[in-house]
């Protein structure tokens, strides 16, 4: 199961998607989610999807112990 959760905005003007993908490729057991029509603040631009992904990720981590 993934141990790192990467959530990335497709329209982030400060940190490109390519940079996010490089980070994803360098972290073992990472999970990467790309948000369309989204800048740097995925938790504000797509709050419902963000909250669902984070809650599911944390639940899975808690089950693993």
HTML snippet that shows the backbone in 3Dmol.js (N, CA, C, O; Angstrom):
<script src="https://3Dmol.org/build/3Dmol-min.js"></script>
<div id="view" style="width:600px;height:400px;position:relative"></div>
<script>
const pdb = `
ATOM      1  N   UNK A   1       0.839  -1.189   0.000  1.00  0.00           N
ATOM      2  CA  UNK A   1       0.000   0.000   0.000  1.00  0.00           C
ATOM      3  C   UNK A   1       0.879   1.246   0.000  1.00  0.00           C
ATOM      4  O   UNK A   1       1.946   1.250   0.614  1.00  0.00           O
ATOM      5  N   UNK A   2       0.438   2.307  -0.687  1.00  0.00           N
ATOM      6  CA  UNK A   2       1.231   3.547  -0.729  1.00  0.00           C
ATOM      7  C   UNK A   2       1.455   4.151   0.645  1.00  0.00           C
ATOM      8  O   UNK A   2       0.576   4.117   1.507  1.00  0.00           O
ATOM      9  N   UNK A   3       2.632   4.697   0.832  1.00  0.00           N
ATOM     10  CA  UNK A   3       2.988   5.350   2.095  1.00  0.00           C
ATOM     11  C   UNK A   3       3.130   6.854   1.948  1.00  0.00           C
ATOM     12  O   UNK A   3       3.281   7.568   2.939  1.00  0.00           O
ATOM     13  N   UNK A   4       3.082   7.345   0.693  1.00  0.00           N
ATOM     14  CA  UNK A   4       3.157   8.783   0.432  1.00  0.00           C
ATOM     15  C   UNK A   4       2.035   9.146  -0.527  1.00  0.00           C
ATOM     16  O   UNK A   4       1.788   8.440  -1.505  1.00  0.00           O
ATOM     17  N   UNK A   5       1.362  10.244  -0.241  1.00  0.00           N
ATOM     18  CA  UNK A   5       0.252  10.709  -1.063  1.00  0.00           C
ATOM     19  C   UNK A   5       0.641  12.043  -1.673  1.00  0.00           C
ATOM     20  O   UNK A   5       0.897  13.009  -0.954  1.00  0.00           O
ATOM     21  N   UNK A   6       0.687  12.100  -2.992  1.00  0.00           N
ATOM     22  CA  UNK A   6       1.015  13.327  -3.714  1.00  0.00           C
ATOM     23  C   UNK A   6      -0.224  13.806  -4.445  1.00  0.00           C
ATOM     24  O   UNK A   6      -0.789  13.078  -5.262  1.00  0.00           O
ATOM     25  N   UNK A   7      -0.644  15.014  -4.158  1.00  0.00           N
ATOM     26  CA  UNK A   7      -1.816  15.612  -4.788  1.00  0.00           C
ATOM     27  C   UNK A   7      -1.337  16.859  -5.529  1.00  0.00           C
ATOM     28  O   UNK A   7      -0.748  17.759  -4.930  1.00  0.00           O
ATOM     29  N   UNK A   8      -1.595  16.903  -6.842  1.00  0.00           N
ATOM     30  CA  UNK A   8      -0.974  17.925  -7.681  1.00  0.00           C
ATOM     31  C   UNK A   8      -1.999  18.651  -8.526  1.00  0.00           C
ATOM     32  O   UNK A   8      -2.904  18.032  -9.088  1.00  0.00           O
ATOM     33  N   UNK A   9      -1.859  19.962  -8.617  1.00  0.00           N
ATOM     34  CA  UNK A   9      -2.715  20.769  -9.486  1.00  0.00           C
ATOM     35  C   UNK A   9      -2.125  20.867 -10.885  1.00  0.00           C
ATOM     36  O   UNK A   9      -0.954  21.208 -11.048  1.00  0.00           O
ATOM     37  N   UNK A  10      -2.928  20.571 -11.881  1.00  0.00           N
ATOM     38  CA  UNK A  10      -2.470  20.595 -13.271  1.00  0.00           C
ATOM     39  C   UNK A  10      -2.062  21.999 -13.726  1.00  0.00           C
ATOM     40  O   UNK A  10      -1.256  22.147 -14.645  1.00  0.00           O
ATOM     41  N   UNK A  11      -2.612  23.013 -13.091  1.00  0.00           N
ATOM     42  CA  UNK A  11      -2.343  24.391 -13.489  1.00  0.00           C
ATOM     43  C   UNK A  11      -1.524  25.149 -12.450  1.00  0.00           C
ATOM     44  O   UNK A  11      -1.637  26.370 -12.337  1.00  0.00           O
ATOM     45  N   UNK A  12      -0.717  24.444 -11.705  1.00  0.00           N
ATOM     46  CA  UNK A  12       0.155  25.073 -10.706  1.00  0.00           C
ATOM     47  C   UNK A  12       1.228  25.878 -11.437  1.00  0.00           C
ATOM     48  O   UNK A  12       2.051  25.317 -12.160  1.00  0.00           O
ATOM     49  N   UNK A  13       1.210  27.186 -11.242  1.00  0.00           N
ATOM     50  CA  UNK A  13       2.163  28.061 -11.928  1.00  0.00           C
ATOM     51  C   UNK A  13       3.556  28.004 -11.296  1.00  0.00           C
ATOM     52  O   UNK A  13       4.538  28.384 -11.934  1.00  0.00           O
ATOM     53  N   UNK A  14       3.648  27.540 -10.063  1.00  0.00           N
ATOM     54  CA  UNK A  14       4.921  27.537  -9.368  1.00  0.00           C
ATOM     55  C   UNK A  14       5.685  26.226  -9.461  1.00  0.00           C
ATOM     56  O   UNK A  14       6.915  26.220  -9.495  1.00  0.00           O
ATOM     57  N   UNK A  15       4.954  25.113  -9.502  1.00  0.00           N
ATOM     58  CA  UNK A  15       5.590  23.799  -9.527  1.00  0.00           C
ATOM     59  C   UNK A  15       4.877  22.969 -10.596  1.00  0.00           C
ATOM     60  O   UNK A  15       3.702  22.635 -10.446  1.00  0.00           O
ATOM     61  N   UNK A  16       5.578  22.645 -11.655  1.00  0.00           N
ATOM     62  CA  UNK A  16       4.974  21.989 -12.810  1.00  0.00           C
ATOM     63  C   UNK A  16       4.571  20.537 -12.524  1.00  0.00           C
ATOM     64  O   UNK A  16       5.050  19.912 -11.578  1.00  0.00           O
ATOM     65  N   UNK A  17       3.691  20.035 -13.357  1.00  0.00           N
ATOM     66  CA  UNK A  17       3.279  18.635 -13.263  1.00  0.00           C
ATOM     67  C   UNK A  17       4.485  17.727 -13.474  1.00  0.00           C
ATOM     68  O   UNK A  17       4.612  16.696 -12.814  1.00  0.00           O
ATOM     69  N   UNK A  18       5.362  18.106 -14.386  1.00  0.00           N
ATOM     70  CA  UNK A  18       6.570  17.306 -14.630  1.00  0.00           C
ATOM     71  C   UNK A  18       7.394  17.153 -13.366  1.00  0.00           C
ATOM     72  O   UNK A  18       7.948  16.085 -13.107  1.00  0.00           O
ATOM     73  N   UNK A  19       7.477  18.203 -12.587  1.00  0.00           N
ATOM     74  CA  UNK A  19       8.211  18.147 -11.320  1.00  0.00           C
ATOM     75  C   UNK A  19       7.521  17.182 -10.357  1.00  0.00           C
ATOM     76  O   UNK A  19       8.177  16.409  -9.659  1.00  0.00           O
ATOM     77  N   UNK A  20       6.208  17.238 -10.330  1.00  0.00           N
ATOM     78  CA  UNK A  20       5.453  16.316  -9.488  1.00  0.00           C
ATOM     79  C   UNK A  20       5.651  14.871  -9.893  1.00  0.00           C
ATOM     80  O   UNK A  20       5.772  13.992  -9.040  1.00  0.00           O
ATOM     81  N   UNK A  21       5.685  14.623 -11.189  1.00  0.00           N
ATOM     82  CA  UNK A  21       5.895  13.265 -11.678  1.00  0.00           C
ATOM     83  C   UNK A  21       7.303  12.767 -11.353  1.00  0.00           C
ATOM     84  O   UNK A  21       7.490  11.592 -11.039  1.00  0.00           O
ATOM     85  N   UNK A  22       8.279  13.648 -11.427  1.00  0.00           N
ATOM     86  CA  UNK A  22       9.643  13.269 -11.025  1.00  0.00           C
ATOM     87  C   UNK A  22       9.684  12.891  -9.546  1.00  0.00           C
ATOM     88  O   UNK A  22      10.328  11.917  -9.158  1.00  0.00           O
ATOM     89  N   UNK A  23       8.995  13.671  -8.740  1.00  0.00           N
ATOM     90  CA  UNK A  23       8.924  13.375  -7.312  1.00  0.00           C
ATOM     91  C   UNK A  23       8.238  12.026  -7.088  1.00  0.00           C
ATOM     92  O   UNK A  23       8.714  11.199  -6.309  1.00  0.00           O
ATOM     93  N   UNK A  24       7.133  11.817  -7.769  1.00  0.00           N
ATOM     94  CA  UNK A  24       6.398  10.560  -7.672  1.00  0.00           C
ATOM     95  C   UNK A  24       7.276   9.366  -8.045  1.00  0.00           C
ATOM     96  O   UNK A  24       7.249   8.336  -7.370  1.00  0.00           O
ATOM     97  N   UNK A  25       8.041   9.504  -9.103  1.00  0.00           N
ATOM     98  CA  UNK A  25       8.905   8.414  -9.557  1.00  0.00           C
ATOM     99  C   UNK A  25      10.065   8.145  -8.596  1.00  0.00           C
ATOM    100  O   UNK A  25      10.630   7.052  -8.588  1.00  0.00           O
ATOM    101  N   UNK A  26      10.410   9.134  -7.798  1.00  0.00           N
ATOM    102  CA  UNK A  26      11.548   8.960  -6.896  1.00  0.00           C
ATOM    103  C   UNK A  26      11.154   8.482  -5.496  1.00  0.00           C
ATOM    104  O   UNK A  26      12.025   8.153  -4.691  1.00  0.00           O
ATOM    105  N   UNK A  27       9.856   8.441  -5.200  1.00  0.00           N
ATOM    106  CA  UNK A  27       9.392   8.008  -3.881  1.00  0.00           C
ATOM    107  C   UNK A  27       8.775   6.617  -4.001  1.00  0.00           C
ATOM    108  O   UNK A  27       7.737   6.457  -4.644  1.00  0.00           O
ATOM    109  N   UNK A  28       9.393   5.619  -3.397  1.00  0.00           N
ATOM    110  CA  UNK A  28       8.807   4.266  -3.434  1.00  0.00           C
ATOM    111  C   UNK A  28       7.434   4.241  -2.762  1.00  0.00           C
ATOM    112  O   UNK A  28       7.204   4.934  -1.771  1.00  0.00           O
ATOM    113  N   UNK A  29       6.552   3.458  -3.300  1.00  0.00           N
ATOM    114  CA  UNK A  29       5.207   3.270  -2.737  1.00  0.00           C
ATOM    115  C   UNK A  29       4.402   4.570  -2.655  1.00  0.00           C
ATOM    116  O   UNK A  29       3.614   4.754  -1.726  1.00  0.00           O
ATOM    117  N   UNK A  30       4.592   5.454  -3.602  1.00  0.00           N
ATOM    118  CA  UNK A  30       3.843   6.704  -3.619  1.00  0.00           C
ATOM    119  C   UNK A  30       2.570   6.550  -4.452  1.00  0.00           C
ATOM    120  O   UNK A  30       2.468   5.688  -5.325  1.00  0.00           O
ATOM    121  N   UNK A  31       1.617   7.407  -4.150  1.00  0.00           N
ATOM    122  CA  UNK A  31       0.358   7.488  -4.881  1.00  0.00           C
ATOM    123  C   UNK A  31       0.238   8.917  -5.392  1.00  0.00           C
ATOM    124  O   UNK A  31       0.415   9.856  -4.616  1.00  0.00           O
ATOM    125  N   UNK A  32      -0.057   9.107  -6.669  1.00  0.00           N
ATOM    126  CA  UNK A  32      -0.083  10.432  -7.293  1.00  0.00           C
ATOM    127  C   UNK A  32      -1.467  10.696  -7.877  1.00  0.00           C
ATOM    128  O   UNK A  32      -2.013   9.866  -8.604  1.00  0.00           O
ATOM    129  N   UNK A  33      -2.027  11.859  -7.551  1.00  0.00           N
ATOM    130  CA  UNK A  33      -3.319  12.271  -8.103  1.00  0.00           C
ATOM    131  C   UNK A  33      -3.166  13.658  -8.706  1.00  0.00           C
ATOM    132  O   UNK A  33      -2.672  14.579  -8.054  1.00  0.00           O
ATOM    133  N   UNK A  34      -3.590  13.799  -9.942  1.00  0.00           N
ATOM    134  CA  UNK A  34      -3.515  15.067 -10.661  1.00  0.00           C
ATOM    135  C   UNK A  34      -4.910  15.671 -10.743  1.00  0.00           C
ATOM    136  O   UNK A  34      -5.857  15.015 -11.176  1.00  0.00           O
ATOM    137  N   UNK A  35      -5.029  16.917 -10.326  1.00  0.00           N
ATOM    138  CA  UNK A  35      -6.298  17.634 -10.323  1.00  0.00           C
ATOM    139  C   UNK A  35      -6.335  18.606 -11.491  1.00  0.00           C
ATOM    140  O   UNK A  35      -5.481  19.486 -11.599  1.00  0.00           O
ATOM    141  N   UNK A  36      -7.323  18.449 -12.366  1.00  0.00           N
ATOM    142  CA  UNK A  36      -7.483  19.344 -13.509  1.00  0.00           C
ATOM    143  C   UNK A  36      -8.141  20.649 -13.058  1.00  0.00           C
ATOM    144  O   UNK A  36      -8.853  20.684 -12.054  1.00  0.00           O
ATOM    145  N   UNK A  37      -7.892  21.716 -13.814  1.00  0.00           N
ATOM    146  CA  UNK A  37      -8.428  23.049 -13.482  1.00  0.00           C
ATOM    147  C   UNK A  37      -8.137  23.384 -12.029  1.00  0.00           C
ATOM    148  O   UNK A  37      -9.030  23.753 -11.266  1.00  0.00           O
ATOM    149  N   UNK A  38      -6.864  23.247 -11.664  1.00  0.00           N
ATOM    150  CA  UNK A  38      -6.452  23.424 -10.281  1.00  0.00           C
ATOM    151  C   UNK A  38      -5.043  23.994 -10.236  1.00  0.00           C
ATOM    152  O   UNK A  38      -4.163  23.569 -10.983  1.00  0.00           O
ATOM    153  N   UNK A  39      -4.842  24.961  -9.348  1.00  0.00           N
ATOM    154  CA  UNK A  39      -3.517  25.524  -9.152  1.00  0.00           C
ATOM    155  C   UNK A  39      -2.779  24.793  -8.041  1.00  0.00           C
ATOM    156  O   UNK A  39      -2.820  23.567  -7.949  1.00  0.00           O
ATOM    157  N   UNK A  40      -2.106  25.568  -7.203  1.00  0.00           N
ATOM    158  CA  UNK A  40      -1.260  24.991  -6.157  1.00  0.00           C
ATOM    159  C   UNK A  40      -2.063  24.463  -4.972  1.00  0.00           C
ATOM    160  O   UNK A  40      -1.619  23.541  -4.288  1.00  0.00           O
ATOM    161  N   UNK A  41      -3.224  25.029  -4.726  1.00  0.00           N
ATOM    162  CA  UNK A  41      -3.979  24.724  -3.511  1.00  0.00           C
ATOM    163  C   UNK A  41      -5.110  23.735  -3.795  1.00  0.00           C
ATOM    164  O   UNK A  41      -6.281  24.114  -3.826  1.00  0.00           O
ATOM    165  N   UNK A  42      -4.754  22.480  -4.000  1.00  0.00           N
ATOM    166  CA  UNK A  42      -5.767  21.469  -4.326  1.00  0.00           C
ATOM    167  C   UNK A  42      -6.809  21.341  -3.224  1.00  0.00           C
ATOM    168  O   UNK A  42      -7.965  21.022  -3.506  1.00  0.00           O
ATOM    169  N   UNK A  43      -6.426  21.581  -1.983  1.00  0.00           N
ATOM    170  CA  UNK A  43      -7.371  21.426  -0.868  1.00  0.00           C
ATOM    171  C   UNK A  43      -8.468  22.484  -0.881  1.00  0.00           C
ATOM    172  O   UNK A  43      -9.516  22.295  -0.263  1.00  0.00           O
ATOM    173  N   UNK A  44      -8.239  23.590  -1.576  1.00  0.00           N
ATOM    174  CA  UNK A  44      -9.264  24.625  -1.708  1.00  0.00           C
ATOM    175  C   UNK A  44      -9.990  24.512  -3.044  1.00  0.00           C
ATOM    176  O   UNK A  44     -11.213  24.642  -3.109  1.00  0.00           O
ATOM    177  N   UNK A  45      -9.229  24.269  -4.101  1.00  0.00           N
ATOM    178  CA  UNK A  45      -9.826  24.229  -5.441  1.00  0.00           C
ATOM    179  C   UNK A  45     -10.728  23.018  -5.647  1.00  0.00           C
ATOM    180  O   UNK A  45     -11.698  23.095  -6.402  1.00  0.00           O
ATOM    181  N   UNK A  46     -10.427  21.909  -4.993  1.00  0.00           N
ATOM    182  CA  UNK A  46     -11.206  20.669  -5.132  1.00  0.00           C
ATOM    183  C   UNK A  46     -11.353  20.008  -3.765  1.00  0.00           C
ATOM    184  O   UNK A  46     -10.912  18.879  -3.550  1.00  0.00           O
ATOM    185  N   UNK A  47     -11.981  20.736  -2.851  1.00  0.00           N
ATOM    186  CA  UNK A  47     -12.049  20.311  -1.449  1.00  0.00           C
ATOM    187  C   UNK A  47     -12.682  18.931  -1.267  1.00  0.00           C
ATOM    188  O   UNK A  47     -12.171  18.127  -0.487  1.00  0.00           O
ATOM    189  N   UNK A  48     -13.769  18.640  -1.958  1.00  0.00           N
ATOM    190  CA  UNK A  48     -14.450  17.362  -1.741  1.00  0.00           C
ATOM    191  C   UNK A  48     -13.571  16.184  -2.179  1.00  0.00           C
ATOM    192  O   UNK A  48     -13.420  15.213  -1.438  1.00  0.00           O
ATOM    193  N   UNK A  49     -12.999  16.271  -3.366  1.00  0.00           N
ATOM    194  CA  UNK A  49     -12.124  15.185  -3.833  1.00  0.00           C
ATOM    195  C   UNK A  49     -10.890  15.067  -2.939  1.00  0.00           C
ATOM    196  O   UNK A  49     -10.477  13.963  -2.582  1.00  0.00           O
ATOM    197  N   UNK A  50     -10.307  16.206  -2.582  1.00  0.00           N
ATOM    198  CA  UNK A  50      -9.150  16.215  -1.689  1.00  0.00           C
ATOM    199  C   UNK A  50      -9.471  15.500  -0.385  1.00  0.00           C
ATOM    200  O   UNK A  50      -8.727  14.616   0.039  1.00  0.00           O
ATOM    201  N   UNK A  51     -10.572  15.877   0.253  1.00  0.00           N
ATOM    202  CA  UNK A  51     -10.942  15.291   1.542  1.00  0.00           C
ATOM    203  C   UNK A  51     -11.177  13.790   1.430  1.00  0.00           C
ATOM    204  O   UNK A  51     -10.782  13.032   2.316  1.00  0.00           O
ATOM    205  N   UNK A  52     -11.809  13.361   0.358  1.00  0.00           N
ATOM    206  CA  UNK A  52     -12.059  11.937   0.153  1.00  0.00           C
ATOM    207  C   UNK A  52     -10.750  11.172  -0.001  1.00  0.00           C
ATOM    208  O   UNK A  52     -10.560  10.131   0.628  1.00  0.00           O
ATOM    209  N   UNK A  53      -9.847  11.683  -0.836  1.00  0.00           N
ATOM    210  CA  UNK A  53      -8.569  11.003  -1.054  1.00  0.00           C
ATOM    211  C   UNK A  53      -7.744  10.911   0.229  1.00  0.00           C
ATOM    212  O   UNK A  53      -7.180   9.862   0.538  1.00  0.00           O
ATOM    213  N   UNK A  54      -7.678  11.999   0.958  1.00  0.00           N
ATOM    214  CA  UNK A  54      -6.894  12.014   2.197  1.00  0.00           C
ATOM    215  C   UNK A  54      -7.515  11.087   3.240  1.00  0.00           C
ATOM    216  O   UNK A  54      -6.802  10.331   3.900  1.00  0.00           O
ATOM    217  N   UNK A  55      -8.832  11.141   3.393  1.00  0.00           N
ATOM    218  CA  UNK A  55      -9.496  10.274   4.375  1.00  0.00           C
ATOM    219  C   UNK A  55      -9.287   8.795   4.022  1.00  0.00           C
ATOM    220  O   UNK A  55      -8.983   7.984   4.896  1.00  0.00           O
ATOM    221  N   UNK A  56      -9.451   8.451   2.750  1.00  0.00           N
ATOM    222  CA  UNK A  56      -9.240   7.062   2.331  1.00  0.00           C
ATOM    223  C   UNK A  56      -7.799   6.624   2.551  1.00  0.00           C
ATOM    224  O   UNK A  56      -7.545   5.502   2.991  1.00  0.00           O
ATOM    225  N   UNK A  57      -6.864   7.504   2.248  1.00  0.00           N
ATOM    226  CA  UNK A  57      -5.443   7.205   2.433  1.00  0.00           C
ATOM    227  C   UNK A  57      -5.131   6.957   3.915  1.00  0.00           C
ATOM    228  O   UNK A  57      -4.426   6.007   4.255  1.00  0.00           O
ATOM    229  N   UNK A  58      -5.654   7.807   4.780  1.00  0.00           N
ATOM    230  CA  UNK A  58      -5.402   7.665   6.216  1.00  0.00           C
ATOM    231  C   UNK A  58      -6.085   6.427   6.795  1.00  0.00           C
ATOM    232  O   UNK A  58      -5.525   5.764   7.668  1.00  0.00           O
ATOM    233  N   UNK A  59      -7.284   6.114   6.318  1.00  0.00           N
ATOM    234  CA  UNK A  59      -7.965   4.901   6.774  1.00  0.00           C
ATOM    235  C   UNK A  59      -7.167   3.656   6.411  1.00  0.00           C
ATOM    236  O   UNK A  59      -7.008   2.743   7.222  1.00  0.00           O
ATOM    237  N   UNK A  60      -6.668   3.636   5.181  1.00  0.00           N
ATOM    238  CA  UNK A  60      -5.880   2.491   4.723  1.00  0.00           C
ATOM    239  C   UNK A  60      -4.599   2.360   5.552  1.00  0.00           C
ATOM    240  O   UNK A  60      -4.203   1.253   5.917  1.00  0.00           O
ATOM    241  N   UNK A  61      -3.958   3.487   5.845  1.00  0.00           N
ATOM    242  CA  UNK A  61      -2.738   3.464   6.657  1.00  0.00           C
ATOM    243  C   UNK A  61      -3.032   2.964   8.066  1.00  0.00           C
ATOM    244  O   UNK A  61      -2.229   2.233   8.644  1.00  0.00           O
ATOM    245  N   UNK A  62      -4.171   3.351   8.619  1.00  0.00           N
ATOM    246  CA  UNK A  62      -4.538   2.922   9.980  1.00  0.00           C
ATOM    247  C   UNK A  62      -4.797   1.419  10.009  1.00  0.00           C
ATOM    248  O   UNK A  62      -4.446   0.751  10.982  1.00  0.00           O
ATOM    249  N   UNK A  63      -5.407   0.882   8.957  1.00  0.00           N
ATOM    250  CA  UNK A  63      -5.674  -0.561   8.909  1.00  0.00           C
ATOM    251  C   UNK A  63      -4.373  -1.350   8.828  1.00  0.00           C
ATOM    252  O   UNK A  63      -4.269  -2.450   9.370  1.00  0.00           O
ATOM    253  N   UNK A  64      -3.386  -0.780   8.149  1.00  0.00           N
ATOM    254  CA  UNK A  64      -2.100  -1.463   8.000  1.00  0.00           C
ATOM    255  C   UNK A  64      -1.289  -1.450   9.285  1.00  0.00           C
ATOM    256  O   UNK A  64      -0.420  -2.292   9.512  1.00  0.00           O
ATOM    257  N   UNK A  65      -1.602  -0.469  10.113  1.00  0.00           N
ATOM    258  CA  UNK A  65      -0.899  -0.390  11.395  1.00  0.00           C
ATOM    259  C   UNK A  65       0.363   0.312  11.265  1.00  0.00           C
ATOM    260  O   UNK A  65       1.086   0.470  12.249  1.00  0.00           O
TER     261      UNK A  65
END
`;
const viewer = $3Dmol.createViewer("view");
viewer.addModel(pdb, "pdb");
viewer.setStyle({}, {cartoon: {color: "spectrum"}});
viewer.zoomTo();
viewer.render();
</script>
